[in-house]
Amino acid sequence: MLNRSCAVVALILIAACSDRTVTPPAESPAAAITGNAKRPEALAKMFAKGLKNAAFRAYLKAQLNASPYREHKLQFETFLAANDGRALREIAVENSTTKDALENQAKGAIALEVYFPVPAHRAAWTGDEQVLVATAVTDDDPPIAFDPEGRRQVLDPKTPPATPVLAIVPVETDFSVRPARVIECIVDCDGSGGGSSGGVVPPPPPAPGLYMTKSHFVQDFEGWLKGSPEFEVHMLGQKGQGDSLYDYQCAGEHAGGPYTFDQNDLDWSGNVLLFSKTQLDQYNAQHPQQNFRVFIVEDDDTACQIKTDVGRAEKLFRVVDSVYHDLSAGNDSSGPVTRAYKYARGAKNLWQAIASFFRTNDDLVGNAVEDDIVGTTYPGYNWFVKGDDNITNGWINLVMY
């Protein structure tokens, strides 16, 4: 059995308290229910034992297949309660406990989602007992997994096992917005639409502003148990007239409107607005001689809210500023003839009070620096993404319309 001291440490230290790979002695359902209510490990074990039931496995597979959300995710509590609490009942029976006790355990936990994070696992699982249920809180935590017999093991955080793994992990998906259905093209698939114009109507020109048209990153910054990465671009500038950075605009999957783009792989191309011309003009009027950092993170939980280690963020800015002589920011440099977003001097004092909005969890991808300043080029991209210790973590292409 796990040392009882692990039950009272902070959730973030779960992995550190559980570094053994041997199976602990059997734990009673009552003990699991009355343990740390915020801890997903007990729920993962009970869920895994529920998969001894063939009917429950078939039901789970059908619900996962029918999910309209990316990676066929299910909201954990909603799944348990659906169809008059069918999952609650069947998991409770296999764990020799009550539906109410299991429901209380789920309600006391952090918000969770359930899915197969590895596409090959999702495709391979037939609904049999050859499956593990794993959980982890952060990307660096070794996943703690259970088989349908309730046996515990610690998985490699870098490489998934051959056995399909069902993840029960903190929510990254906005389940309040149901994805639109993709309608298959049946007729007029050439884009002509049968209209009198006889061709495709060109899209209207984009609204004036700063856009990203391409991005490429060298890694996904996401542990395999957390599935696909979720990259976000943040426009950071001076807060008021003080020495703090402020997150003026986020572009990402849940940003909304023209700021929405969904990058779940190392490469993306399209046309996403990062900052409108109106926003740029208003900022420059209120903050003369103060420029923007284009800052990229891989979001771990709360969309469009930067949450990362304060000391690490401060060091990143300090190193990048030092290497590039403070020319690690940018601004609208458009003239009468051309439109351009070019490098600009980043005020030294902006990083001094970043604690005002940085917390923990998200992975820092890096601060964008224009290729003219870096002193080299990468085909198809014009800004380098510089991470910890000035390592190049990727490239983006920025344009002004």
C-alpha positions in Angstrom: 0.0 0.0 0.0 1.2 3.5 -0.7 2.7 5.3 2.2 -0.2 7.2 4.0 1.9 10.4 3.9 1.2 10.5 0.1 -2.4 11.1 0.9 -1.8 14.6 2.3 0.8 16.0 -0.1 -0.1 18.3 -2.8 -1.5 16.8 -6.0 1.5 17.8 -8.0 3.7 15.5 -5.9 1.8 12.3 -6.5 4.4 10.9 -8.8 7.2 11.6 -6.4 5.4 9.6 -3.7 4.9 6.6 -6.0 8.2 5.7 -7.6 7.9 1.9 -7.1 6.8 -0.3 -10.0 5.6 -3.3 -7.8 2.0 -3.9 -7.2 0.9 -2.7 -3.8 -1.2 -4.8 -1.4 -4.9 -4.9 -2.2 -6.7 -1.7 -1.1 -10.3 -1.9 -0.1 -12.9 0.1 -2.0 -13.8 2.0 1.1 -10.2 3.1 1.6 -10.1 4.3 -2.0 -13.3 6.3 -1.6 -12.1 8.0 1.6 -8.6 8.8 0.4 -7.5 12.0 -1.2 -10.6 13.2 -3.0 -8.6 15.3 -5.5 -6.4 12.4 -6.6 -7.3 10.7 -9.9 -5.2 7.6 -9.2 -7.9 5.9 -7.1 -10.5 6.7 -9.8 -8.3 5.3 -12.5 -7.9 2.0 -10.5 -11.7 1.7 -10.0 -12.4 2.5 -13.6 -9.9 -0.2 -14.7 -11.5 -2.8 -12.5 -14.8 -1.9 -14.1 -13.4 -3.1 -17.4 -13.6 -6.7 -16.2 -17.3 -6.3 -17.2 -17.6 -7.2 -21.0 -20.8 -5.2 -21.3 -19.2 -2.1 -19.8 -16.2 -2.4 -22.1 -18.6 -2.5 -25.2 -20.5 0.4 -23.8 -17.4 2.5 -23.3 -16.1 1.7 -26.7 -19.4 2.8 -28.3 -19.4 6.0 -26.4 -15.8 6.8 -27.3 -16.4 6.1 -31.0 -19.5 8.4 -31.0 -17.7 11.3 -29.3 -17.7 14.4 -31.6 -14.7 15.9 -29.7 -11.1 15.8 -30.9 -9.4 12.5 -30.2 -12.9 11.1 -29.3 -12.7 12.5 -25.8 -15.4 12.1 -23.2 -16.0 14.4 -20.2 -15.4 12.0 -17.3 -18.3 13.0 -14.9 -20.7 13.4 -17.8 -19.9 9.9 -19.1 -20.3 8.4 -15.6 -23.8 9.9 -15.2 -25.0 9.3 -18.8 -27.8 6.8 -19.5 -29.1 6.9 -15.9 -25.6 6.4 -14.5 -24.9 3.2 -16.3 -21.1 3.6 -16.0 -21.4 4.4 -12.3 -23.4 1.3 -11.6 -21.2 -1.1 -13.5 -17.9 0.3 -12.1 -19.3 0.2 -8.6 -20.4 -3.4 -8.9 -16.9 -4.5 -10.1 -15.4 -2.6 -7.1 -17.8 -3.9 -4.5 -18.9 -0.4 -3.6 -22.0 1.7 -4.1 -23.0 3.9 -7.0 -23.3 6.9 -4.6 -19.9 6.4 -3.1 -18.3 6.3 -6.5 -20.3 9.4 -7.6 -19.1 11.3 -4.6 -15.5 10.3 -5.4 -15.8 11.6 -9.0 -17.4 14.8 -7.9 -14.6 15.5 -5.4 -11.9 15.0 -8.0 -10.4 17.6 -10.3 -12.1 18.0 -13.7 -11.2 15.0 -15.8 -11.5 13.7 -19.4 -11.2 10.1 -20.7 -9.9 9.0 -24.1 -7.2 7.0 -25.9 -4.3 9.6 -26.4 -2.4 7.3 -28.8 -4.2 7.0 -32.1 -2.8 3.5 -32.7 -4.2 2.4 -29.4 -7.6 3.8 -30.2 -7.6 1.9 -33.5 -6.3 -1.3 -32.0 -8.6 -1.7 -29.0 -11.4 -4.1 -29.8 -13.2 -3.8 -26.5 -11.3 -6.7 -24.9 -9.4 -6.9 -21.5 -6.1 -6.1 -23.1 -6.2 -2.5 -21.9 -4.7 -0.3 -19.2 -6.2 2.8 -17.5 -3.6 5.4 -16.7 -3.5 8.8 -15.1 -1.0 11.6 -14.6 -1.4 15.3 -13.6 1.5 16.9 -15.5 3.5 16.1 -18.6 6.5 15.1 -16.6 4.7 12.7 -14.2 5.3 9.0 -15.0 1.8 7.7 -15.8 0.3 5.4 -13.1 -1.6 2.6 -14.8 -3.9 -0.2 -13.8 -5.1 -3.3 -15.6 -8.6 -4.7 -15.2 -7.4 -6.8 -12.2 -6.4 -3.6 -10.4 -2.7 -4.3 -10.7 -0.7 -1.1 -10.6 2.3 -0.2 -12.7 4.4 2.9 -13.6 4.7 3.6 -17.3 7.4 5.3 -19.2 6.4 9.0 -19.6 8.3 9.3 -22.9 7.2 6.1 -24.7 3.7 4.5 -24.6 3.5 0.7 -24.1 2.2 -1.8 -26.7 -0.9 -2.4 -24.7 -3.7 0.2 -25.4 -3.8 2.8 -22.7 -7.0 4.7 -21.8 -6.2 8.0 -20.1 -8.0 9.7 -17.3 -6.3 13.1 -17.1 -7.1 16.7 -16.2 -9.5 18.4 -18.7 -8.0 20.2 -21.7 -11.1 20.2 -23.9 -13.9 22.8 -23.8 -16.9 20.4 -23.6 -19.3 23.3 -23.5 -18.9 23.8 -27.2 -20.1 20.9 -29.3 -18.1 20.6 -32.5 -19.9 21.2 -35.8 -20.6 18.1 -37.8 -18.5 17.6 -40.9 -20.9 17.3 -43.9 -19.7 15.0 -46.6 -19.6 16.5 -50.1 -22.2 14.7 -52.3 -22.7 16.9 -55.3 -21.0 19.9 -56.9 -17.8 18.9 -55.2 -15.7 20.8 -57.6 -16.5 24.0 -55.8 -18.6 25.5 -58.6 -21.7 25.3 -56.6 -23.8 25.3 -59.7 -24.2 29.1 -59.7 -24.2 31.4 -62.6 -20.6 32.6 -61.9 -19.3 29.2 -62.9 -16.5 29.3 -60.4 -15.5 29.7 -56.8 -16.1 33.1 -55.2 -12.8 34.3 -53.8 -12.7 35.0 -50.0 -12.8 38.6 -48.9 -9.4 40.1 -48.0 -8.5 39.6 -44.3 -9.1 42.5 -41.9 -5.9 44.6 -41.4 -3.6 43.3 -38.7 -0.8 40.9 -37.8 -1.3 37.3 -38.9 0.5 34.0 -38.6 0.4 32.0 -41.8 2.6 29.0 -40.9 4.2 27.4 -37.8 6.6 24.5 -37.3 7.9 23.3 -33.9 10.6 20.7 -33.2 8.7 18.8 -30.6 5.1 18.7 -29.3 5.9 19.6 -25.7 3.2 17.2 -24.6 3.5 13.8 -22.8 2.0 11.0 -24.8 -0.7 10.4 -22.1 -2.0 14.0 -22.7 -2.6 13.3 -26.5 -2.1 16.0 -29.1 -0.4 19.3 -28.3 -2.4 22.6 -28.1 -0.2 25.5 -29.2 -1.2 29.1 -28.4 0.3 32.4 -29.5 0.2 35.3 -27.0 0.8 39.0 -27.6 2.6 40.4 -24.6 3.0 44.1 -23.9 3.4 46.7 -21.2 0.7 46.7 -18.6 -0.4 50.3 -17.9 2.7 52.5 -17.4 4.4 50.0 -15.0 7.0 47.3 -15.4 4.7 44.3 -15.8 3.9 42.3 -18.9 0.2 41.9 -19.9 -1.3 39.3 -22.1 -3.2 41.5 -24.6 -4.4 38.8 -27.0 -4.3 35.0 -27.4 -4.6 33.0 -30.6 -5.5 29.3 -30.2 -8.1 26.7 -30.4 -10.5 28.4 -27.9 -9.6 32.0 -28.6 -12.7 32.7 -30.6 -13.4 34.6 -33.9 -10.5 35.4 -36.2 -8.0 34.5 -33.4 -8.9 30.8 -33.6 -6.5 28.2 -35.0 -6.1 24.6 -33.9 -2.5 23.2 -34.1 -2.4 19.7 -32.8 0.8 18.6 -34.7 4.3 20.0 -35.3 3.1 21.8 -38.5 0.3 24.2 -39.2 -0.6 26.5 -42.1 -3.5 28.9 -42.6 -4.3 32.5 -41.7 -4.9 33.4 -38.1 -5.2 36.9 -36.7 -2.8 37.5 -33.8 -3.5 41.3 -33.3 -5.8 43.6 -35.3 -4.6 46.9 -36.7 -7.0 48.7 -34.3 -5.4 46.8 -31.4 -1.9 47.7 -32.6 -2.8 51.4 -33.0 -4.5 51.7 -29.7 -1.6 50.0 -27.9 1.0 52.2 -29.6 -0.9 55.3 -28.7 -1.1 54.3 -25.1 2.4 52.8 -24.8 4.9 54.8 -26.9 8.3 53.1 -27.4 6.9 49.9 -25.9 6.8 46.9 -28.2 5.3 43.4 -28.3 6.7 40.0 -27.5 5.1 37.2 -29.6 5.2 34.4 -27.1 4.2 30.8 -27.7 3.2 28.2 -25.2 1.8 24.6 -25.3 -1.3 24.8 -23.2 -1.9 22.1 -20.6 -5.2 22.9 -19.1 -6.8 26.4 -19.0 -7.2 27.8 -22.5 -5.7 31.2 -23.3 -4.3 31.7 -19.8 -0.5 31.5 -19.5 0.5 29.3 -16.6 4.2 28.5 -16.3 7.0 28.8 -13.8 7.9 32.4 -13.0 11.7 31.8 -12.6 11.9 29.9 -15.9 10.0 32.6 -17.8 12.2 35.3 -16.4 15.4 33.5 -17.3 14.1 32.8 -20.9 13.4 36.5 -21.5 16.7 37.5 -19.9 18.8 35.1 -22.1 17.0 35.9 -25.3 17.3 39.7 -24.7 21.0 39.3 -23.9 21.8 37.3 -27.0 19.9 39.6 -29.4 20.7 42.9 -27.8 17.1 43.4 -26.6 15.8 43.2 -30.2 13.5 40.3 -29.2 10.2 42.2 -29.7 8.3 43.5 -32.7 5.8 46.1 -33.9 3.9 47.4 -36.9 6.5 48.9 -39.3 4.1 49.4 -42.2 4.7 52.4 -44.6 2.8 54.0 -47.4 3.9 51.3 -49.8 4.5 48.1 -47.8 3.0 46.4 -44.8 5.5 44.8 -42.4 5.8 43.5 -38.8 9.5 44.0 -37.9 11.8 43.5 -35.0 11.8 46.2 -32.3 13.5 46.8 -29.0 12.0 45.0 -26.0 12.0 47.2 -22.9 14.3 45.7 -20.3 11.9 46.3 -17.5 9.0 44.3 -18.9 10.2 41.0 -17.5 10.8 42.2 -14.0 7.2 41.7 -12.9 6.0 38.8 -14.9 4.9 37.1 -11.8 1.7 39.1 -12.1 0.3 36.6 -14.5 2.6 33.6 -14.8 1.7 30.5 -12.8 2.6 26.8 -13.3 1.7 24.1 -15.8 2.0 25.3 -19.4 5.2 24.5 -21.4 7.2 27.5 -22.7 7.8 27.1 -26.4 9.5 30.4 -26.8 9.8 34.1 -27.6 9.7 34.9 -31.4 12.8 36.7 -32.8 12.9 37.9 -36.4 15.3 36.2 -38.7 17.1 39.4 -39.5 18.1 39.6 -35.8 19.0 35.9 -35.5 21.3 36.3 -38.5 20.1 33.3 -40.5 17.0 32.1 -42.3 14.7 29.1 -42.4 12.9 28.6 -45.7 9.2 29.7 -45.6 9.4 31.3 -42.2 10.6 34.7 -41.0 10.6 34.5 -37.1 12.5 32.0 -35.0 11.0 30.7 -31.7 13.6 30.8 -29.1 13.1 28.8 -25.9 15.2 28.0 -22.8 18.9 28.8 -23.2 18.2 30.3 -26.6 17.4 26.9 -28.1 15.4 27.2 -31.4 12.1 25.4 -30.7 10.5 26.3 -34.0 9.7 28.9 -36.6 6.6 31.0 -37.5 5.7 33.2 -40.5 4.3 36.6 -39.6 2.7 39.0 -42.1 0.9 42.3 -41.9 -2.3 42.7 -44.0 
